[in-house]
Amino acid sequence: MTEHLVATGAPVLAVELDPPLIARLKELATRSPNLTVVPGNVLEIDLAAIAGRSRMRIYGNLPYYITSPILHRFFEYAALIDEIHIVIQLEVAFRLVARPGTRDYGYLSVLTQFYSRPVIALKLPPRAFRPPPEVGSALVSMKLPGEDANLGITNIPRFLEFAKLCFTQKRKTLVNNLRALCEPEKVKDALAALRLEPTARAEELSVAQLAALYEKVR
């Protein structure tokens, strides 16, 4: 992947934690002046600082077990990112692109679609990797900003915490999941104001509807 990116002639910053891969990247950098190797953990590195506050396109094969934390980290820099292209576990890819009312729709769907417009660009079988994993994979492409970027949310971290609370127990109603935050009758009033049923569940609401509910409850 890095070789293909370097071949475009654009400046490439390669963040890598694994020492053997760092060594291979540094060897590639000796032949490619547009490649800068940044040893370190992507969850800890300040991406804006290493990019010099320039706009970014992010590409990567993500460790499957920390896909969600890495996505949260990327979205912290959403204002500087134009596109994200990542290879992840197929099951997680389905969750990123899922629509309301489907089995895979959940908090991770809301997070991703709040910040971006994700699509599954390519499905990859296990045999595409060495060694082959036990699961299918997919390349997910995200264009930023998302369709719901202009919802008027002034405190995005608080809204995302609210959305996470809505999905605490997916099969329970919003009235039940939001009990720790708001009296049930007030949640029912907020739902009614949005022309939603008092028995509505988070999995039925779009990102825009969740944002509207957040504003009502807030």
C-alpha positions as a Markdown table, in Angstrom:
| # | Residue | x | y | z |
|---|---|---|---|---|
| 1 | Met | 0.0 | 0.0 | 0.0 |
| 2 | Thr | 2.8 | 2.4 | 0.9 |
| 3 | Glu | 4.6 | 1.7 | -2.3 |
| 4 | His | 1.6 | 2.6 | -4.4 |
| 5 | Leu | 1.0 | 5.8 | -2.4 |
| 6 | Val | 4.7 | 6.8 | -2.7 |
| 7 | Ala | 4.5 | 6.2 | -6.5 |
| 8 | Thr | 2.0 | 9.1 | -6.8 |
| 9 | Gly | 4.7 | 11.6 | -5.8 |
| 10 | Ala | 2.6 | 13.0 | -3.0 |
| 11 | Pro | 4.1 | 13.4 | 0.5 |
| 12 | Val | 3.4 | 10.2 | 2.5 |
| 13 | Leu | 3.7 | 9.9 | 6.2 |
| 14 | Ala | 3.8 | 6.2 | 7.3 |
| 15 | Val | 2.8 | 5.6 | 10.9 |
| 16 | Glu | 3.9 | 2.2 | 12.0 |
| 17 | Leu | 4.4 | 0.5 | 15.4 |
| 18 | Asp | 5.8 | -2.9 | 14.4 |
| 19 | Pro | 9.7 | -2.8 | 14.3 |
| 20 | Pro | 10.2 | -5.2 | 11.3 |
| 21 | Leu | 7.7 | -3.2 | 9.3 |
| 22 | Ile | 9.4 | 0.1 | 10.4 |
| 23 | Ala | 12.7 | -1.3 | 9.1 |
| 24 | Arg | 11.1 | -2.2 | 5.7 |
| 25 | Leu | 9.5 | 1.3 | 5.4 |
| 26 | Lys | 12.8 | 3.0 | 6.2 |
| 27 | Glu | 14.5 | 1.0 | 3.5 |
| 28 | Leu | 11.7 | 2.2 | 1.1 |
| 29 | Ala | 12.3 | 5.7 | 2.3 |
| 30 | Thr | 16.0 | 5.6 | 1.1 |
| 31 | Arg | 14.6 | 5.3 | -2.4 |
| 32 | Ser | 11.6 | 7.6 | -2.0 |
| 33 | Pro | 12.3 | 11.1 | -0.8 |
| 34 | Asn | 8.5 | 11.8 | -0.4 |
| 35 | Leu | 8.2 | 9.1 | 2.2 |
| 36 | Thr | 8.6 | 10.0 | 5.9 |
| 37 | Val | 8.5 | 7.1 | 8.4 |
| 38 | Val | 6.8 | 7.9 | 11.8 |
| 39 | Pro | 7.5 | 5.2 | 14.3 |
| 40 | Gly | 4.7 | 5.1 | 16.9 |
| 41 | Asn | 1.2 | 4.2 | 17.9 |
| 42 | Val | -1.5 | 5.8 | 15.8 |
| 43 | Leu | -3.7 | 6.1 | 18.9 |
| 44 | Glu | -1.1 | 8.3 | 20.5 |
| 45 | Ile | 0.5 | 10.3 | 17.7 |
| 46 | Asp | -0.8 | 13.8 | 16.9 |
| 47 | Leu | -1.7 | 13.4 | 13.2 |
| 48 | Ala | -2.3 | 17.2 | 12.7 |
| 49 | Ala | 1.1 | 18.0 | 14.1 |
| 50 | Ile | 3.0 | 15.5 | 11.9 |
| 51 | Ala | 1.0 | 16.6 | 8.8 |
| 52 | Gly | 1.9 | 20.3 | 9.6 |
| 53 | Arg | -1.8 | 21.1 | 9.8 |
| 54 | Ser | -2.2 | 20.3 | 6.1 |
| 55 | Arg | -5.3 | 18.5 | 4.8 |
| 56 | Met | -5.0 | 14.7 | 4.9 |
| 57 | Arg | -6.1 | 11.5 | 3.1 |
| 58 | Ile | -5.7 | 8.5 | 5.4 |
| 59 | Tyr | -5.0 | 5.0 | 4.1 |
| 60 | Gly | -4.3 | 1.9 | 6.2 |
| 61 | Asn | -4.7 | -1.8 | 7.1 |
| 62 | Leu | -6.1 | -1.5 | 10.6 |
| 63 | Pro | -5.5 | -4.0 | 13.4 |
| 64 | Tyr | -8.9 | -5.6 | 13.5 |
| 65 | Tyr | -9.1 | -5.7 | 17.3 |
| 66 | Ile | -8.8 | -1.9 | 17.7 |
| 67 | Thr | -10.7 | -0.7 | 14.7 |
| 68 | Ser | -13.2 | 1.3 | 16.8 |
| 69 | Pro | -10.6 | 3.2 | 18.9 |
| 70 | Ile | -8.6 | 4.1 | 15.8 |
| 71 | Leu | -11.7 | 5.4 | 14.0 |
| 72 | His | -12.5 | 7.5 | 17.1 |
| 73 | Arg | -8.9 | 8.8 | 16.9 |
| 74 | Phe | -9.2 | 9.7 | 13.2 |
| 75 | Phe | -12.4 | 11.5 | 13.7 |
| 76 | Glu | -10.8 | 13.8 | 16.2 |
| 77 | Tyr | -9.0 | 15.3 | 13.2 |
| 78 | Ala | -12.1 | 15.3 | 11.0 |
| 79 | Ala | -11.8 | 19.0 | 10.2 |
| 80 | Leu | -8.4 | 18.3 | 8.4 |
| 81 | Ile | -9.3 | 15.0 | 6.7 |
| 82 | Asp | -10.8 | 14.7 | 3.2 |
| 83 | Glu | -10.9 | 10.9 | 2.8 |
| 84 | Ile | -10.2 | 7.7 | 4.8 |
| 85 | His | -9.6 | 4.4 | 3.1 |
| 86 | Ile | -9.1 | 1.5 | 5.5 |
| 87 | Val | -9.0 | -2.3 | 5.3 |
| 88 | Ile | -11.0 | -3.8 | 8.2 |
| 89 | Gln | -12.9 | -6.9 | 9.2 |
| 90 | Leu | -16.0 | -7.4 | 6.9 |
| 91 | Glu | -18.3 | -7.7 | 9.9 |
| 92 | Val | -17.3 | -4.3 | 11.1 |
| 93 | Ala | -17.5 | -2.8 | 7.6 |
| 94 | Phe | -21.1 | -3.8 | 7.5 |
| 95 | Arg | -21.7 | -2.0 | 10.7 |
| 96 | Leu | -20.1 | 1.2 | 9.4 |
| 97 | Val | -22.4 | 1.4 | 6.4 |
| 98 | Ala | -25.6 | 0.0 | 8.0 |
| 99 | Arg | -28.8 | 2.0 | 7.7 |
| 100 | Pro | -31.5 | 2.5 | 10.4 |
| 101 | Gly | -33.7 | -0.5 | 10.9 |
| 102 | Thr | -31.1 | -3.1 | 9.9 |
| 103 | Arg | -29.4 | -5.7 | 12.1 |
| 104 | Asp | -26.0 | -4.1 | 11.9 |
| 105 | Tyr | -27.0 | -0.5 | 12.7 |
| 106 | Gly | -25.6 | 0.7 | 16.0 |
| 107 | Tyr | -23.5 | 3.3 | 17.7 |
| 108 | Leu | -20.5 | 2.7 | 15.4 |
| 109 | Ser | -22.7 | 3.3 | 12.4 |
| 110 | Val | -23.9 | 6.6 | 13.9 |
| 111 | Leu | -20.3 | 7.7 | 14.7 |
| 112 | Thr | -19.0 | 6.9 | 11.3 |
| 113 | Gln | -22.0 | 8.4 | 9.4 |
| 114 | Phe | -22.0 | 11.6 | 11.5 |
| 115 | Tyr | -18.5 | 12.3 | 10.4 |
| 116 | Ser | -18.4 | 10.7 | 6.9 |
| 117 | Arg | -20.1 | 9.0 | 4.0 |
| 118 | Pro | -18.9 | 5.4 | 4.1 |
| 119 | Val | -19.1 | 2.8 | 1.4 |
| 120 | Ile | -17.7 | -0.7 | 1.0 |
| 121 | Ala | -15.4 | -0.3 | -1.9 |
| 122 | Leu | -14.0 | -3.8 | -2.1 |
| 123 | Lys | -14.5 | -7.1 | -0.3 |
| 124 | Leu | -11.4 | -9.2 | 0.3 |
| 125 | Pro | -11.3 | -12.9 | 0.9 |
| 126 | Pro | -8.9 | -14.4 | 3.5 |
| 127 | Arg | -6.6 | -15.7 | 0.7 |
| 128 | Ala | -5.8 | -12.1 | -0.2 |
| 129 | Phe | -3.5 | -12.0 | 2.9 |
| 130 | Arg | -0.4 | -13.7 | 4.1 |
| 131 | Pro | -1.0 | -15.4 | 6.5 |
| 132 | Pro | -4.8 | -15.6 | 5.8 |
| 133 | Pro | -7.1 | -14.4 | 8.6 |
| 134 | Glu | -10.0 | -16.5 | 9.8 |
| 135 | Val | -12.5 | -13.7 | 8.7 |
| 136 | Gly | -13.5 | -11.8 | 5.6 |
| 137 | Ser | -12.2 | -8.3 | 5.1 |
| 138 | Ala | -13.2 | -5.2 | 3.2 |
| 139 | Leu | -11.9 | -1.9 | 2.0 |
| 140 | Val | -14.1 | 0.9 | 3.3 |
| 141 | Ser | -13.9 | 4.4 | 1.7 |
| 142 | Met | -15.2 | 7.4 | 3.6 |
| 143 | Lys | -15.6 | 10.9 | 2.2 |
| 144 | Leu | -15.6 | 13.7 | 4.8 |
| 145 | Pro | -17.6 | 15.6 | 5.9 |
| 146 | Gly | -20.6 | 13.3 | 6.4 |
| 147 | Glu | -24.2 | 14.0 | 5.1 |
| 148 | Asp | -25.1 | 14.9 | 8.7 |
| 149 | Ala | -22.3 | 17.3 | 9.4 |
| 150 | Asn | -24.5 | 20.4 | 9.5 |
| 151 | Leu | -27.0 | 19.3 | 12.2 |
| 152 | Gly | -26.1 | 22.3 | 14.5 |
| 153 | Ile | -24.6 | 20.2 | 17.2 |
| 154 | Thr | -22.4 | 22.5 | 19.3 |
| 155 | Asn | -21.0 | 19.9 | 21.7 |
| 156 | Ile | -20.1 | 16.9 | 19.5 |
| 157 | Pro | -18.5 | 14.8 | 22.3 |
| 158 | Arg | -21.6 | 15.1 | 24.4 |
| 159 | Phe | -23.9 | 14.2 | 21.5 |
| 160 | Leu | -21.8 | 11.1 | 20.8 |
| 161 | Glu | -22.0 | 10.1 | 24.5 |
| 162 | Phe | -25.8 | 10.5 | 24.2 |
| 163 | Ala | -25.9 | 8.3 | 21.1 |
| 164 | Lys | -23.8 | 5.7 | 22.8 |
| 165 | Leu | -26.3 | 5.7 | 25.8 |
| 166 | Cys | -29.2 | 5.3 | 23.3 |
| 167 | Phe | -27.6 | 2.0 | 22.1 |
| 168 | Thr | -26.6 | 0.8 | 25.6 |
| 169 | Gln | -29.0 | -2.2 | 25.3 |
| 170 | Lys | -30.0 | -2.3 | 21.6 |
| 171 | Arg | -33.3 | -4.1 | 22.0 |
| 172 | Lys | -34.6 | -1.8 | 24.8 |
| 173 | Thr | -36.6 | 1.3 | 24.0 |
| 174 | Leu | -35.0 | 4.8 | 24.1 |
| 175 | Val | -37.2 | 5.5 | 27.1 |
| 176 | Asn | -35.5 | 2.7 | 29.1 |
| 177 | Asn | -32.0 | 3.4 | 27.8 |
| 178 | Leu | -32.2 | 7.1 | 28.7 |
| 179 | Arg | -33.5 | 6.6 | 32.2 |
| 180 | Ala | -30.2 | 7.6 | 33.8 |
| 181 | Leu | -30.3 | 10.9 | 31.8 |
| 182 | Cys | -33.9 | 11.9 | 31.8 |
| 183 | Glu | -37.3 | 11.1 | 33.3 |
| 184 | Pro | -39.3 | 8.6 | 31.1 |
| 185 | Glu | -42.2 | 11.0 | 30.6 |
| 186 | Lys | -39.8 | 13.7 | 29.3 |
| 187 | Val | -38.3 | 11.3 | 26.8 |
| 188 | Lys | -41.8 | 10.3 | 25.6 |
| 189 | Asp | -42.6 | 14.0 | 25.2 |
| 190 | Ala | -39.4 | 14.6 | 23.2 |
| 191 | Leu | -40.2 | 11.6 | 21.0 |
| 192 | Ala | -43.8 | 12.8 | 20.5 |
| 193 | Ala | -42.5 | 16.2 | 19.5 |
| 194 | Leu | -40.5 | 14.5 | 16.8 |
| 195 | Arg | -43.5 | 12.4 | 15.7 |
| 196 | Leu | -41.8 | 9.2 | 17.0 |
| 197 | Glu | -43.5 | 6.4 | 18.9 |
| 198 | Pro | -42.9 | 6.2 | 22.7 |
| 199 | Thr | -41.7 | 2.6 | 22.1 |
| 200 | Ala | -39.0 | 3.7 | 19.6 |
| 201 | Arg | -35.6 | 2.1 | 19.7 |
| 202 | Ala | -32.3 | 3.7 | 18.8 |
| 203 | Glu | -31.8 | 1.3 | 15.9 |
| 204 | Glu | -34.8 | 2.8 | 14.2 |
| 205 | Leu | -33.6 | 6.4 | 14.2 |
| 206 | Ser | -31.3 | 8.0 | 11.7 |
| 207 | Val | -28.3 | 10.1 | 12.7 |
| 208 | Ala | -30.4 | 13.3 | 12.1 |
| 209 | Gln | -33.3 | 12.0 | 14.2 |
| 210 | Leu | -30.9 | 11.1 | 17.1 |
| 211 | Ala | -29.4 | 14.6 | 16.9 |
| 212 | Ala | -32.9 | 16.1 | 17.0 |
| 213 | Leu | -33.8 | 13.9 | 20.0 |
| 214 | Tyr | -30.5 | 15.0 | 21.7 |
| 215 | Glu | -31.4 | 18.6 | 21.3 |
| 216 | Lys | -34.9 | 18.0 | 22.7 |
| 217 | Val | -33.7 | 16.1 | 25.7 |
| 218 | Arg | -30.8 | 18.5 | 26.3 |
